Amino acid sequence: MWLASHRLTSRSTSQIIGRYVGFQEWNYERLLADGWSEVDIRELGTPELLEAMRAWRRANRPMTFS
């Protein structure tokens, strides 16, 4: 709904996609390091995904997990 209510330029769209891809990579690496299987990562529930996004933001949106 939020995205639908905002007019996005191609630049802002690509920034959103780039940040999301960065989050996905960061989260995947983080979960693997914590011992999660690839199947468990793919089946991550919405509450866990939202918490991971909050953790990513608290960490200043790193592009890779270290």
Backbone as CSV, one residue per row, in Angstrom:
resi,resn,N_x,N_y,N_z,CA_x,CA_y,CA_z,C_x,C_y,C_z
1,MET,0.816,-1.178,0.000,0.000,0.000,0.000,0.873,1.261,0.000
2,TRP,1.933,1.251,0.813,2.809,2.422,0.863,3.407,2.694,-0.507
3,LEU,3.917,1.633,-1.144,4.524,1.832,-2.453,3.517,2.349,-3.468
4,ALA,2.295,1.874,-3.375,1.263,2.309,-4.319,0.913,3.776,-4.131
5,SER,1.106,4.305,-2.942,0.728,5.689,-2.668,1.835,6.687,-2.988
6,HIS,2.986,6.219,-3.397,4.110,7.097,-3.710,4.496,6.959,-5.178
7,ARG,4.752,8.061,-5.783,5.262,8.031,-7.158,6.767,7.835,-7.075
8,LEU,7.208,6.769,-7.653,8.623,6.439,-7.586,9.298,6.691,-8.925
9,THR,10.475,7.232,-8.864,11.269,7.377,-10.081,12.030,6.080,-10.293
10,SER,12.562,5.888,-11.463,13.323,4.667,-11.709,14.531,4.605,-10.784
11,ARG,15.090,5.772,-10.447,16.235,5.779,-9.535,15.820,5.299,-8.148
12,SER,14.716,5.809,-7.615,14.302,5.378,-6.279,13.868,3.922,-6.293
13,THR,13.279,3.473,-7.386,12.901,2.069,-7.500,14.141,1.188,-7.460
14,SER,15.158,1.557,-8.201,16.378,0.752,-8.207,17.071,0.787,-6.847
15,GLN,16.974,1.907,-6.134,17.548,1.978,-4.781,16.813,1.040,-3.834
16,ILE,15.495,1.015,-3.918,14.708,0.119,-3.064,15.073,-1.333,-3.349
17,ILE,15.124,-1.677,-4.623,15.470,-3.050,-4.998,16.890,-3.384,-4.552
18,GLY,17.814,-2.464,-4.754,19.195,-2.700,-4.327,19.319,-2.904,-2.832
19,ARG,18.615,-2.105,-2.070,18.663,-2.265,-0.613,18.031,-3.584,-0.181
20,TYR,16.943,-3.965,-0.843,16.288,-5.225,-0.493,17.202,-6.404,-0.809
21,VAL,17.864,-6.349,-1.949,18.806,-7.415,-2.305,19.936,-7.452,-1.275
22,GLY,20.439,-6.291,-0.876,21.475,-6.235,0.158,21.002,-6.842,1.465
23,PHE,19.752,-6.540,1.843,19.185,-7.127,3.060,19.101,-8.639,2.930
24,GLN,18.590,-9.115,1.796,18.421,-10.554,1.607,19.758,-11.276,1.715
25,GLU,20.806,-10.720,1.113,22.138,-11.332,1.189,22.651,-11.321,2.626
26,TRP,22.518,-10.190,3.285,22.968,-10.055,4.673,22.250,-11.062,5.565
27,ASN,20.933,-11.131,5.418,20.141,-12.017,6.267,20.466,-13.481,5.998
28,TYR,20.625,-13.847,4.738,20.961,-15.220,4.372,22.294,-15.633,4.998
29,GLU,23.305,-14.801,4.842,24.619,-15.094,5.428,24.542,-15.190,6.949
30,ARG,23.779,-14.278,7.561,23.642,-14.260,9.016,22.976,-15.536,9.513
31,LEU,21.912,-15.946,8.859,21.192,-17.146,9.279,22.029,-18.403,9.062
32,LEU,22.739,-18.482,7.941,23.631,-19.631,7.726,24.680,-19.705,8.829
33,ALA,25.252,-18.555,9.197,26.264,-18.519,10.262,25.682,-18.953,11.604
34,ASP,24.378,-18.730,11.777,23.699,-19.144,13.016,23.247,-20.602,12.986
35,GLY,23.543,-21.315,11.883,23.231,-22.729,11.806,21.912,-23.087,11.139
36,TRP,21.257,-22.118,10.526,19.997,-22.397,9.833,20.293,-23.152,8.539
37,SER,19.382,-24.045,8.151,19.514,-24.720,6.865,18.934,-23.826,5.773
38,GLU,19.297,-24.108,4.523,18.767,-23.328,3.408,17.244,-23.466,3.323
39,VAL,16.727,-24.648,3.638,15.269,-24.858,3.627,14.607,-23.981,4.678
40,ASP,15.165,-23.955,5.888,14.592,-23.121,6.952,14.623,-21.642,6.578
41,ILE,15.684,-21.212,5.928,15.797,-19.809,5.518,14.718,-19.478,4.496
42,ARG,14.514,-20.371,3.518,13.480,-20.137,2.503,12.087,-20.094,3.109
43,GLU,11.872,-20.816,4.209,10.558,-20.893,4.833,10.404,-19.927,6.011
44,LEU,11.295,-18.957,6.104,11.266,-17.977,7.184,9.908,-17.290,7.226
45,GLY,9.305,-17.243,8.397,7.993,-16.633,8.544,8.055,-15.111,8.556
46,THR,6.918,-14.497,8.361,6.839,-13.039,8.324,7.342,-12.384,9.603
47,PRO,6.943,-12.846,10.796,7.461,-12.195,12.019,8.986,-12.241,12.103
48,GLU,9.572,-13.381,11.733,11.039,-13.498,11.771,11.689,-12.612,10.709
49,LEU,11.073,-12.533,9.552,11.606,-11.673,8.495,11.562,-10.208,8.910
50,LEU,10.465,-9.785,9.511,10.359,-8.400,9.972,11.377,-8.096,11.061
51,GLU,11.589,-9.034,11.969,12.601,-8.818,13.010,13.994,-8.739,12.398
52,ALA,14.259,-9.555,11.388,15.555,-9.489,10.705,15.736,-8.132,10.042
53,MET,14.662,-7.599,9.457,14.750,-6.277,8.834,15.042,-5.199,9.871
54,ARG,14.432,-5.322,11.042,14.722,-4.349,12.114,16.179,-4.462,12.555
55,ALA,16.689,-5.692,12.667,18.093,-5.900,13.054,19.023,-5.311,12.006
56,TRP,18.684,-5.480,10.742,19.484,-4.939,9.639,19.524,-3.417,9.716
57,ARG,18.387,-2.814,10.007,18.349,-1.349,10.135,19.155,-0.883,11.341
58,ARG,19.043,-1.597,12.469,19.820,-1.229,13.666,21.322,-1.317,13.388
59,ALA,21.701,-2.223,12.480,23.109,-2.406,12.122,23.521,-1.449,10.997
60,ASN,22.695,-0.438,10.723,22.974,0.550,9.685,23.025,-0.027,8.282
61,ARG,22.167,-0.991,8.018,21.977,-1.557,6.685,23.277,-2.038,6.040
62,PRO,23.995,-2.934,6.705,25.227,-3.433,6.077,24.897,-4.233,4.819
63,MET,25.789,-4.205,3.851,25.555,-4.924,2.606,25.979,-6.384,2.704
64,THR,26.830,-6.713,3.663,27.220,-8.118,3.867,27.273,-8.377,5.366
65,PHE,27.164,-9.637,5.723,27.247,-10.042,7.119,28.710,-10.279,7.444
66,SER,29.129,-9.734,8.578,30.516,-9.993,8.986,30.588,-10.183,10.470
